[in-house]
Each structure stands twice: as structure tokens, then as C-alpha cells.
């Protein structure tokens, strides 16, 4: 019996900055020291095939949410992490060295109590429309 090919998984992380940080300080730390260290882990290099950060403009986001009748989310940014497979994502988030770092680093720039919200998407996106 043949093993089916691994399907990529995407993890979305919605981050809110600590209250004692300015938006600029949050953005600078997240895109600088945090991202650099994340990408240094061998387990990440092995399984993470894409890493994107969305640093939003809080005023534009709030205006957009209001225009669409959405509740104000309060997020300061969203990370999109794509892994080669669910097993690869599990390997990264199960790695003791990575977990130790993430557990200690995230509270340096993200607000609690749940720090950041996460959502996983599985499979390849099906583009329905592209202008």
C-alpha cells in the first residue's frame, strides 16, 4: 500500500501586543529578533516552507471592521506559517528546545492571557477567483 503524499498545513497566529509596547516596538521585535531566532531552529528549517507576517495599521483595520459590521478584533498582526505536513508542524511545536524558546519569547511582545490565538488550515488553497 502506498503512503499518500504529505499535505501542507498552514497555521495562522493572531497576535496582540503587550500594553507597554508601542505598535512600532511590537513590529520591530516581531519582524526582527523573534523572526530571526525562529528561523534559526533546525527543526523549523526542516519543516517550515513559508513564513509571512502581516503588520496591520490599527486605524485602517478598525475602519474596515466597522465598514463591514465586524467586531473590532484588536489584533496587531497575523503570522502565516506553512509547514510541509501536519507531522512537520507537530515536530516543530513538539520540539523541546523550540517550545522552551517560544514559551519564554512570546510573552516579551504579545499580550496575555492566551497570548495569541491560533488557527490551522490543511491542504492547498483552491483559487476560485484572481483579478
N, C-alpha and C positions, 0 to 999 in steps of 0.2 A: 504494500500500500504506500502511495506517495504522500509525503507531507505537503500540505498546501503552502504556497508562498506566504511569507510574513506580510502582514498588512500594516502600513504605517499608522501611528496614532498621534494625535495632536492634543496637547494639554494647554488649556488657556488658564492663565493665572491673573486674577483681577486684584490689583494691589492698591492699597490706600496708604498714604504716607503718615508717618508719625506726626503728631500735632506740633512737636517742637522743631520740625524741619520745614524750611520753605519749599515750595514746589521745585525751585531751581536746585536746592541741595539734594532733594529726593532724586530728581532726574540725573544729576551729576553722579551720585553714588551708585544708582541702579545701573546706568549705562557704562560706568567706569569700573571701580573696584569690584562690584558684585558680578558683573558680566565677565570681567577678565578672569576672576577666580573660578566661576562656574565652568568656563571653557578650558581651564587647566586640568580638570579631572580626567584621568584616562578613561574611566567608565563613561563619562559624558562624550568624549571624543569618539568612543566606540559606537555609541547608540544614538546620540542626538544628531539628526541630519539637517536641522534648521532651527534657528533661534531668532525670534523677532521681538522687538519691544515697541509698544505703542505708547508714546508720551503725549497725553492729551492736553488740550487747552481747557481748563476747568470752566471758563466762561462760555466758550463755544459748545462744550458738551452740555452744560446746563441749559443753554438756549435751545439746543437741538432736542434735548429730552422734553423740555417744556413744549416746543412746537409739535412734537409727536405725541404729547399727552402721556409721556412716560414718567415714572417716579425718578427723582434725582438719585443717581447711583452713588455718587461721591467717590468713585474710583479715580485715582491719579494716573493709572496706566494699566496696560494689559500686556502680559508676555505670552507669546505663542511659541511653544516648544514642540517640535516634531521629532518623534523617535522612530527608529526603523521598525519597531513592532511593540506590542504590548509587553512582551518579555523583556525587550530592551529598556522600556520605561520602568518596568519593575526592577530591573537590575540597577538602574541609576538610583531610584528612590529607595532601594533596599541596601545600597552600599553604605556600610557603617561610617567610612571616612566622609563621604558626601553628606550623609544625614547629620553628622556632628557639625559640619560646617554650616549647612543650611539652617539647622535649628538655632545656631548662635548668630548667624548673619542676618536673617530675615528681620528679627526684631530691631536691628540697628536702624532700619529705614522704613519698615512697614508698621502700621497701627494694629493693635490687638482688638478684641480678644482672640479672634480667629485668624489674625494676621492677614491672610489673603484667601480669597475664595478660588477654588479650582474646578474646572470642568474638562472632561475628556471627550474628544471626538475620535472615532475609529474609522479607518478606511480612507480612500482617496476621495477628494471632493468631486462632485459631478457638476461641471459648469453648465448651468441652464441658460444663462444669458451673459454676454460680454459685449460691451459697447466698443 
